Amino acid sequence: MKKKLLITGASGFLGYHLLRLAAKDWEVFGICNSHGFDFADAVSVKCDITNYIELGNFFDDIEPDAVIHTAAIADAGFCQNNKEVSYAVNVDATKNLAGICCDFQIPFAFTSTDLVFDGAKGMYMEEDAKNPLSVYGQHKSMAEDEAVKIYPGATVFRLPLMFGDEHAGSSNYFSKFLKQLRLGERVNLFSDEYRSVCGAKSISGGILKLFETTSGIIHLAGRERLSRYEFGLKVAKAFNFSEGLIDSCSQKDFKTDTPRPADVSLNINKAISLGFSPLAVAEELQLIMSQKYC
């Protein structure tokens, strides 16, 4: 009999990929918020993860053997202007889940972000000091601290900018980008904003490989430090679009209410030493293009 895995944020971008990989080895239950998911090999359930009582009752009913917490409000602009809502979902819900998983003494993984760093140096290691610039980054940083304080056995995975299946999630920037290219629209991408871009399939595989046997902070990301512009060119090449549709621009050219760090690339040596082996960006893009990704 398969063990039970609970995934929060199951209808989101990362949740989409995790469901499909995890279903091979687990009986999967996916918590969704505004809408469910269309995947026959997992059970879609509704639960308010900000409500400790409701969440505790749900755990009593399902009795999961492990939890991967991906649910979040990841729109940095929204978080900047809606701090209380962001805190409830991004911090309080994480505290609730960490506490209940600690009570049950089951594996608990929380997915955080590279945006806990200020981007001043790049290639950050797990031990480097955090200094988030945005409210979203601040709340994710708080959630990290609370998760490991409440449950020392928890694993926090800091993740990068991801790409993946075009049908994943309701606000998938990657599918929107491809749609623009297919329509022949010109796209401006930052040449001075760097991330350790990685495919969601590699990230999901890394989480599932490591979360039962590890604890503490682990960086899961790609091996390549790429600007958004460089990544855009790789996408255009993989999907046979004209690279001329992609224009280079600078962060300084755009004024926003949400601060954007310049370089939050991640050092992944720790994860690699534990067996994480992400595909190269070009290889993962080819799998997506050939519809062999999920």
C-alpha positions in Angstrom: 0.0 0.0 0.0 1.3 3.4 -1.0 2.0 6.0 1.7 -0.1 9.2 1.8 1.5 12.5 0.6 -0.3 15.8 1.1 0.7 18.6 -1.2 -0.6 22.2 -0.6 -0.9 24.6 -3.5 -1.6 21.5 -5.7 -3.3 23.6 -8.5 -0.3 26.0 -8.6 2.7 25.9 -10.9 5.0 23.7 -8.8 2.1 21.7 -7.4 1.1 20.7 -11.0 4.5 19.1 -11.5 4.8 17.6 -8.1 1.5 15.8 -8.3 2.5 14.1 -11.5 5.8 12.9 -10.3 4.7 12.0 -6.8 1.7 9.9 -8.0 4.1 7.2 -9.2 5.1 6.3 -5.6 2.5 7.9 -3.3 -1.2 8.2 -2.7 -1.5 11.9 -3.3 -3.9 14.4 -1.8 -3.7 17.9 -3.1 -5.1 20.9 -1.2 -6.4 23.7 -3.5 -7.7 27.2 -2.8 -9.7 28.9 -5.6 -9.9 26.0 -8.0 -9.1 22.3 -8.2 -7.0 20.3 -10.7 -7.6 17.9 -13.4 -5.4 14.9 -12.6 -7.1 11.5 -12.0 -4.2 10.0 -10.0 -4.5 12.5 -7.1 -7.4 13.5 -4.8 -8.3 17.2 -4.9 -9.4 18.6 -1.5 -10.5 22.0 -0.1 -9.1 23.2 3.2 -8.3 26.6 4.6 -4.6 26.2 5.6 -4.7 29.5 7.5 -7.3 28.0 9.9 -5.5 25.9 12.4 -8.6 24.1 13.6 -9.8 23.2 10.2 -6.4 22.1 9.1 -6.0 19.9 12.2 -9.4 18.2 11.6 -8.3 17.6 8.0 -5.1 15.9 9.2 -7.1 13.7 11.6 -9.3 12.6 8.6 -6.6 12.0 6.0 -3.7 11.0 8.3 -0.9 11.9 5.8 2.5 10.3 6.1 4.3 13.4 4.7 3.6 17.0 3.6 5.0 19.2 1.0 3.9 22.8 1.4 4.0 24.8 -1.8 0.9 27.0 -1.3 1.7 30.7 -1.3 0.8 34.1 -2.6 3.8 34.5 -5.0 2.7 37.7 -6.7 5.3 40.0 -5.2 3.3 43.1 -6.3 0.2 41.9 -4.6 2.1 41.1 -1.4 3.6 44.5 -1.4 0.2 46.1 -1.3 -1.7 43.5 0.7 0.7 42.7 3.6 -1.9 41.2 6.0 -3.2 38.8 3.4 0.3 37.9 2.4 1.3 37.3 6.0 -1.7 35.1 6.7 -1.0 32.8 3.7 2.8 32.9 3.4 3.6 32.9 7.2 0.7 31.9 9.3 -0.2 28.9 7.2 3.4 27.7 7.2 3.4 27.9 11.0 0.2 25.9 11.2 1.5 23.1 8.9 4.9 23.0 10.6 3.2 22.7 14.0 0.8 19.9 13.0 3.6 18.0 11.2 5.7 18.3 14.3 2.9 16.9 16.4 2.5 13.9 14.0 6.3 13.6 13.6 6.0 13.3 9.8 8.3 14.7 7.1 7.5 18.3 6.3 9.0 20.3 3.3 8.4 24.0 2.9 9.2 25.7 -0.5 10.8 29.1 -0.1 12.4 31.4 -2.6 15.7 33.0 -3.7 14.1 36.3 -3.0 15.0 36.1 0.7 18.4 37.6 -0.5 19.0 41.2 -1.5 20.9 40.3 -4.7 24.0 42.2 -3.8 26.4 39.4 -4.6 24.8 36.3 -6.1 25.6 32.6 -5.9 24.3 32.5 -2.3 25.0 29.6 -0.1 22.5 28.3 2.5 24.4 30.0 5.4 24.5 33.4 3.8 22.7 36.2 5.6 19.2 37.0 4.4 18.1 40.5 3.6 14.9 40.4 1.5 13.9 43.6 -0.3 10.2 42.9 -0.9 7.3 42.1 1.4 7.0 38.7 -0.4 10.7 38.0 0.3 10.3 39.2 3.9 7.3 36.9 4.6 9.0 33.9 3.0 12.1 34.6 5.2 9.9 34.8 8.3 8.1 31.6 7.3 11.5 29.8 6.9 12.5 30.8 10.4 9.2 29.8 12.0 9.1 26.5 10.2 12.5 25.3 11.5 11.9 26.8 15.0 8.5 25.1 15.4 9.7 21.8 13.7 13.5 21.3 13.7 13.0 18.3 11.5 11.5 20.4 8.7 13.2 20.9 5.4 13.2 24.3 3.7 13.9 24.3 0.0 14.8 27.7 -1.5 13.8 27.7 -5.1 14.7 29.9 -8.2 12.7 31.2 -11.1 11.1 28.1 -12.7 9.7 27.1 -16.0 7.8 24.0 -17.1 4.6 22.6 -18.6 2.6 25.3 -20.4 -0.6 24.0 -18.8 0.7 24.3 -15.2 -0.9 26.8 -12.9 -3.3 29.7 -13.6 -0.7 32.5 -13.7 2.1 30.8 -15.5 4.6 33.5 -16.8 6.3 30.9 -19.0 3.1 30.1 -21.0 2.4 33.8 -21.3 5.9 34.4 -22.6 5.5 31.6 -25.2 2.2 33.1 -26.3 3.8 36.4 -26.9 6.5 34.9 -29.1 3.9 32.8 -31.0 2.0 36.0 -31.7 5.2 37.7 -33.0 5.2 40.3 -30.2 8.4 41.9 -29.0 9.4 41.2 -25.4 11.6 43.2 -23.1 13.7 41.1 -20.7 16.2 42.3 -18.1 19.8 41.7 -18.9 20.9 42.7 -15.4 18.7 40.5 -13.3 20.2 37.1 -12.6 18.6 33.8 -11.3 19.6 30.2 -11.2 16.7 29.3 -13.6 15.5 25.7 -13.4 12.8 23.5 -14.8 9.9 22.6 -12.4 10.4 18.9 -13.3 14.0 18.9 -12.0 12.9 20.9 -8.9 10.0 18.5 -8.2 12.3 15.5 -8.6 14.8 17.0 -6.2 12.2 17.7 -3.5 10.8 14.2 -3.7 14.2 12.7 -3.6 15.4 14.6 -0.6 12.6 15.8 1.7 12.1 12.6 3.7 15.7 12.2 4.7 16.9 15.8 5.1 16.3 18.8 7.4 17.2 22.5 7.5 17.9 24.8 4.5 18.7 23.4 1.0 19.0 25.3 -2.3 17.4 23.6 -5.2 18.1 25.4 -8.5 19.7 25.1 -11.9 23.5 24.9 -12.5 23.4 28.0 -14.7 23.4 31.6 -13.6 21.3 33.4 -16.3 19.8 36.8 -16.8 16.2 36.9 -17.8 17.3 38.0 -21.2 19.7 35.1 -21.6 17.0 32.7 -20.5 14.6 34.3 -23.0 17.1 33.6 -25.8 17.4 30.0 -24.8 13.6 29.7 -24.9 13.5 31.3 -28.4 16.2 28.9 -29.7 14.5 25.8 -28.2 11.1 26.7 -29.7 12.4 28.0 -33.0 11.3 31.6 -32.5 13.3 34.6 -33.8 15.7 35.8 -31.1 15.1 39.2 -32.6 11.7 39.3 -30.9 13.5 39.6 -27.5 15.0 43.0 -26.5 17.4 43.5 -23.7 16.6 46.1 -21.1 17.8 47.2 -17.6 16.1 47.2 -14.2 16.8 50.9 -14.1 14.5 51.5 -17.1 11.4 50.4 -15.1 10.0 51.9 -12.0 8.0 49.6 -9.8 6.6 49.7 -6.2 8.2 46.3 -5.6 12.0 46.2 -5.2 13.8 43.7 -7.5 17.1 42.3 -6.4 19.8 42.2 -9.1 21.4 38.8 -8.6 19.8 36.1 -6.4 21.6 33.1 -8.1 22.0 30.1 -5.8 24.9 27.9 -4.9 23.6 24.3 -5.1 26.7 22.3 -4.1 24.9 21.1 -0.9 22.0 19.7 -2.9 24.3 18.1 -5.5 26.2 16.4 -2.7 22.9 14.9 -1.5 22.1 13.5 -5.0 20.2 16.4 -6.7 21.0 16.4 -10.4 19.0 19.1 -12.4 18.7 18.9 -16.1 20.4 21.6 -18.1 18.0 24.5 -19.1 18.3 23.7 -22.8 17.6 20.0 -22.2 14.5 20.7 -20.2 13.2 23.2 -22.7 13.6 20.6 -25.4 11.5 18.2 -23.4 8.8 20.8 -23.1 8.9 21.7 -26.8 8.6 18.1 -27.8 5.7 17.6 -25.4 7.5 14.9 -23.4 7.8 16.8 -20.2 5.0 15.5 -18.0 
